[in-house]
Amino acid sequence: MDNARRVGFDRQKYLTLQSQHIDERRRRFGGKLYLEFGGKLFDDHHASRVLPGFTPDNKIAMLETLKDEVEVVIAVSAHDLASNKQRADLGIPYEADVLRLIDEFRSYGLYVGSVVITQMTDEHRQARAFKRKLERLGVKVYRHHPIKGYPNDVALIISADGYGRNDYIETTRDLIVVTAPGPGSGKMATCLSQLYHDHQRGIDSGYAKFETFPIWNLPLDHPVNLAYEAATADLDDVNMIDPFHLAAYGEQVVNYNRDVEVFPVLRMLFERMLGESPYQSPTDMGVNMAGHCISDDEACRDASKQEVIRRYFKALVHERREELEPTVSERIALTMSQLGIAQEDRPVVAPALDTERRTKAPAAALQLPDGTVVTGKTSALLGSSSAVLLNALKALAGLPDEVHLLAPETIGPIQTLKTDHLGSANPRLHTDEVLIALAVGATHDDNARRAMSQLPRLRGCDVHTTVILGPVDEAIFRSLGVQVTSEPVFQSKKLYRKR
């Protein structure tokens, strides 16, 4: 039994409360409701890590109940397209993720009305090329412009030279979900631009925000909220007490700087359209019920602390790969100090480093669902990631350590193929090659078959490696749902490395 994974979040309660709250907000405005969806819709792995029990598909499961009324608009920033920004959890650029999101929405029977490219100028060649590509695929594409002085020059923003310059997104349904591949894509600005254009056309419409983090009714220094700060450290996002909410209601609630900064724009927009704003604070805009559904606060605190440490290692590796200054990792290090945690509080770190010191070669450690930690060392046949993967499967299958899941005579021909025919300088088997060999062995070997049957139990397990993983091993662990961190050290001193 997987006793180490404690549930801290009531999923069913969340789905019920969240659906009810969105429906109430829709009725409040009467006409169209632009619902900004923050975070990930299909695969909110951050939420599932810090709120154990929250499943990655929670949000989409809720939207499915409204699918006949929902129209989806996907926003993507021209700046992110130009920089080829990647989704760290999937390892794909935002351009590819827009296409993936369209396919995913359609697979759930949800209608994707259009894509809007935000912050777009004539100099953004990649954005123009992507716009043409989407249009050839039959997707409607709209263009939004950067606005000088945003978000402070309210008079300019709410004018014909501000939001008025943006394309008006034609929609056919009353609940418009505005989502994006990641943060900073311009979702809120897209919603506000639509409110401006609707007002010009005499269309009743409103705005609400569905953002899981920060959780407004948890303390500012709660680990769940600090984990969100660590996750967005590269965006300069800062959690803060909502000053507007405090002034209006005398209540301390948590929001973050970008929403607080843009709130005067939204309030003035409503005042100009309706004579008064329905919202007194950015927190009022939200429809997030997650804080009401935490069933075990201690489990969520512990899970969030582990997430902060993961984010720290990921920042270190990114800075090492790109030869960047340690700006992001230092921010997360401050959060770790605030929480009173260190790198070694990640259970797989010390065993991996100990194995490396003992063997004088790269090593890895994996924590099984019951809390047991297994290690893998580098050998002539296997890399440490492959070794720890096989050792984990053996342990889960209850097989003795001395059992060899792959016979040397099986590994030998694969190594010969790699070095003699495929030009590989590394004869050791990667994780993908090990899994293929194991699958072949499972056709005639009962031990291999038993080990293969344990693969689903690796989902959610943690791994730490003492060197930065190559793209193949990284992708395999991601596909298996294993949460990997690495020391910011390259195994070789070569300047050129495959991405």
C-alpha positions, 0 to 999 in steps of 0.5 A: 500500500502506498502509505507515504502519499497523504491526501490533503484535498477534497476533489469532489467538494472542489468540483461542486463548489467551483461549478456553483460559484462560477454559475453564480457569477454568470447570473450576476452579470446577465450577459457575457462572462469572460472567465480568465483561467489561470494555471493549467487546465488539463494538466495542473501538475503544480496544483496536484503536487502542492494540494495532494488529492487535486487531480491534474484534470480537475478544472477541465472536469468542471468545465465539461459540465458546461461544455454546451455554453463554453467558448474557449479563447487561447491567448499567447504572447508574441514575446513568448513566441519570439523567445521560443519559451518552453513549458517546463513541465512538458518540454515543448514550446508555447507555439506547440502547446497552443496546438496541443491545447486546441486538440485537447479542448476539442477531445473533451467536446469543448469549442475553441473559438479563436486564438489571440496573439497578444503584445504583437508588433510588426517586428514579431516575425515568429508571431506573424508566421504562427498566425498564418499557420493557424489560419491555414489550419482553419483557426481564427486568429486575432491580434492585440497590440502593446499599450504604452504605459500599461497598466498605469496610464488608465486614460490611454488604455481605456481609449480608441488608442488603447484597447480600441486598437485591438482586434475585437474577438467575435464570440458566439457563446455567453461563457468565454474561457480565456486561457493560455499556455502559461503565465504572462500571456495576456489573459486578463488584458484580453478580457478587459479589451473585450469588455471595452469593445462590448461596451462600445457595441452595447453588449452587456458583459462581465469579467471574473478570474479563476486562478488557483494560486495564490489561495486568497483565504490562506495566510500570506506565508502559508507554504502553498502560497509560497510554493506558488511564489517559487513557481513564478520566481522568473516572472517577478510575481510577489504574493501580497496582502490585497490593499483594496480588499483590506480598505474595503472590508478590513479583511486580510486576504492574499493576492499577487502584484500583477492583479493588484497593479491592474485593478485600477484599470478594471475598476475604472473600466466598470465605472465608465461603463456601468457608473460603478464597479461591481468589484471593490478589490482584485480578490473580489474578481476571483471565483477560486474555492480551493482554499475551502477544500483543503482536508489535511492542512499539514499534508498540503504544507509538507507537499508544498515545501517539497515543491519549493525545493524542486523549484530550487533545483530546477532553477539551478539547472536552468541557470547552469544550462543557459549560463545565467546569473543565479537570480531566480535560484536566489529568490527561491533560496530566500523562500526556502529560508523563510520556510526553514527548509534546505536541499537535504530535506528532499529525501532523495538528495542525500542518498544520491549524493552518498552513492556518488561519493561511494562509487565516484560516478554519477548516481540517482535515487528514487523514492517509492510510494511507501517512502523507501528510497532506492539508488542507482549507480553508473556501470559499464552497462547502464547509466544511473537513471536506467539503473535506478529505474530498474531497481525501483521496478524490482523493489515494487515487484518484490523481486530480490536485489540479485535478480537481473531483469536484463541479461548482459547478453541482451544489453551487449547487442544494443550497445554494439548497435549504438556505438558501431552503427548509430555513432553514439559515444556512450555505450550505456543504455538510456532509460528508453532503451532499458524499457524497450529491452525490458518489454522484449524480455517480458514476452518470455521472462516472468520477472521482467513481466512483473517489473513491467506491470509496476510502471504505473506506480512510478507516477508521482515518485521523486528522483534526484540525480547527481548530474544534469539529465540528457533530453532522453532520460528527462523525457522518459521520466516526465512521461512516467510521471516521475518528478525529477531534480538534478544537481546543477552539474554536467556529466561531461565538460563538452561545450556542445550538448544536445537539447 
